[in-house]
Amino acid sequence: MDTLKDLRHLFPVTQRYVYLNHASTGPLPTPAVEAMISFIAQREGREEAGLESWDERVAKVRGLVARLIHATVEEIAFVGSTSHGLNIVAAGLDWQAGDNVVCAETEFPANVYPWLNLRRKGVEVRFAQERQGRIPLEAIAEQMDDRTRMVALSFVEFFTGYRNDLAAVSGLCRQNGALLCVDGIQGLGALPLDVNECGVDFLAAQAPKWLLGPIGIGFLYCRRQRLPELDLAMGGWRGVVEHEEFFRYDSGWFPNARRFEVGSLNYLGVTGMGASLQLLLDAGIERIEARILALTDYLLARLKADGYDIITPHACRGERSGIISFVPKEDPETLTERLKAAGIIVSARGPYIRVSPHFYNTEAEIERLIEAVR
Ligand SMILES: Cc1ncc(COP(=O)(O)O)c(C=O)c1O
């Protein structure tokens, strides 16, 4: 098995930038680019269509997604974005006026609007209060009552990098008869997640951040037991078993999550995401997590030594992720522009600078950032 260091050459971005912005958009690694170029060449007629038919490739990538989150292929549907996946869930459940959904105050809006859209059905959306960058279990519990049908939360919060304890949240959900729906985009690819161990009912994520995949492709996980509870808000020809028997019209929906795939898939996106997933899974998600936490340990120590206020909760490793946000000593927008001119890419998020390294980054790159922000 390659050491993680040996994989750095698969990231041409490292030749141009100190790229520390995976919470915004991850760069495509070479294998993903090559796989997509080959697909485009086939589509243009320059290359023979590979032996592997498109649908076989889709099946293989579905398997990789399932492996990533410890689900089964029956529980995975391809979607275009996190929002797309979350909306399939929001639109599919049988809501009653007076039901409520508990979100968190500092959630990225992708996991808020699908629930706000239910207000027209009389569903109330409540917000658990963030405390010092964390969303404490008690804050979620305070918002729950016997009409709470869903808790909708991120695996990792995009602003602070706080890693929610999904197993504890799902325990709370079970006690109260609620379901747990997770936006996985800021954690998957960087941190391990077992949807069974964590009691997740639904999860959606798009590929282009930590999963290092293309834009416009992602997946929805729907726990097997929940499939019968989710009505099809949209029905389409690719969602039925015998979709090549064009004039049947009575073919049944797939008994699995494929029923949510209404039309032809984004094969180019699936191809690129598949190559990136293969790279991540071969590298080992646990090893990737350990490397990211070592890099962010280093970053935290250097920031602290220079007296910065760090807003990312970091009392223990279990609440950390690949995101570290801190208060810079100058205007964040001006600083990110200045850093960009020096070839260092991070994000300004409100009053903070958000730094988000992946496994192929180095301590030397963190050092360059530290020198440049001074
Ligand atoms: C937590 C979180 N969820 C979702 C998204 C994106 O949502 P979508 O995949 O629907 O574009 C982002 C960032 O762009 C994010 O930070």
PDBQT file of the ligand as one rigid body, heavy atoms in Angstrom, charges set to zero:
ROOT
HETATM    1  C1  LIG A 401     -22.450  21.877   4.949  1.00  0.00    +0.000 C 
HETATM    2  C2  LIG A 401     -22.693  22.089   3.478  1.00  0.00    +0.000 A 
HETATM    3  N1  LIG A 401     -23.716  21.479   2.894  1.00  0.00    +0.000 NA
HETATM    4  C3  LIG A 401     -23.963  21.598   1.587  1.00  0.00    +0.000 A 
HETATM    5  C4  LIG A 401     -23.153  22.368   0.773  1.00  0.00    +0.000 A 
HETATM    6  C5  LIG A 401     -23.440  22.428  -0.676  1.00  0.00    +0.000 C 
HETATM    7  O1  LIG A 401     -24.729  21.972  -0.975  1.00  0.00    +0.000 OA
HETATM    8  P1  LIG A 401     -25.097  21.393  -2.391  1.00  0.00    +0.000 P 
HETATM    9  O2  LIG A 401     -24.358  20.112  -2.587  1.00  0.00    +0.000 OA
HETATM   10  O3  LIG A 401     -26.562  21.209  -2.330  1.00  0.00    +0.000 OA
HETATM   11  O4  LIG A 401     -24.711  22.429  -3.416  1.00  0.00    +0.000 OA
HETATM   12  C6  LIG A 401     -22.053  23.035   1.358  1.00  0.00    +0.000 A 
HETATM   13  C7  LIG A 401     -21.125  23.888   0.604  1.00  0.00    +0.000 C 
HETATM   14  O5  LIG A 401     -21.184  24.280  -0.500  1.00  0.00    +0.000 OA
HETATM   15  C8  LIG A 401     -21.825  22.879   2.732  1.00  0.00    +0.000 A 
HETATM   16  O6  LIG A 401     -20.778  23.472   3.326  1.00  0.00    +0.000 OA
ENDROOT
TORSDOF 0
